[in-house]
Amino acid sequence: MRREFFTGSEMNRSCLPGAEKRLRSSHSRGFRVRALTTAIFVLLSIGCNRAARSPSAVTVAFETVPQPARVGAVVVNFTLVDAAAKPVVGARLTAEADMTHAGMSPVFGTVEEIRPGHYESTLKLGMAGDWVILLHGMLPSGEKLERQFELGNVEPN
């Protein structure tokens, strides 16, 4: 008399037709899910571990003329000072105005230095409502400058 002993997986393979294929398929799927999860975790870890740049020590203030801002040409004045409260001279800047809701094209303007540390741009706002002014540029030190300002309640003309 011959006796055979089966392990659990051998019994499943011998007793159920197609069981071995389904078993391999589920193991393969589980491996792919674990591999994908691990890859995402590694990529996020790399992205989060980059050396964080310290924000610029430059302070930027802005004001608009007319006050309150109205639809049409609006002059935006920016004042840039460094950590020692000295004017930042020679920055290369551009201004962009976007409505806070979708559907309106952004408005762009050049920014000119009118005196040391004081910069001016004219933006043509085409609609009443809430706007965001973005100041982009490069400081004389080569450092990138990005600032955002809220310009709420632009009035109709």
C-alpha positions, 0 to 999 in steps of 0.5 A, a space after each residue: 500500500 502506497 501513501 502520499 502526503 500532500 502539502 496544502 498547495 499541492 493538494 489544491 493543484 491536484 484537486 482543482 482544475 486550473 487552480 495552479 494558474 489562478 494561484 500563480 496569477 494572484 501571486 503575480 498580481 500581489 507582487 506587482 502591487 507591492 512593487 508599485 507601492 514600493 516604487 511610489 514610496 521611494 520616489 516620494 522619499 527622494 522628492 521629500 528629502 531634497 535640501 530645502 532652499 531657504 526663502 529669500 530674505 527679500 521683503 516685497 510690498 505692493 500697492 496699486 493706483 488707483 486705490 481701490 483698483 478698477 477695471 482697465 489700466 492699473 499701476 502696480 508698485 513693488 518695493 523690494 528691500 533686503 534683510 538689512 532693509 536696504 533697497 534691492 537694486 537691479 532685479 529683473 522682474 515681470 508681473 502677471 495678473 490672474 483672476 481667482 476663477 477659471 475662464 479669464 486669460 492672464 494679463 502680463 506686464 513688464 516691470 521697470 525699476 523707477 528708483 532704487 528698490 522701487 519697481 512699477 508695472 502697468 497691468 490692464 485688468 479686463 474684468 471686475 472681481 478678485 485677482 492674484 498678482 504674481 511677481 516673477 524674476 531674478 535678483 541681482 544675486 542670481 536668486 529666483 524671486 516668486 511672490 503672490 499678492 491678492 488683489 480683491 474687489 477690483 471694481 467695474 469702471 
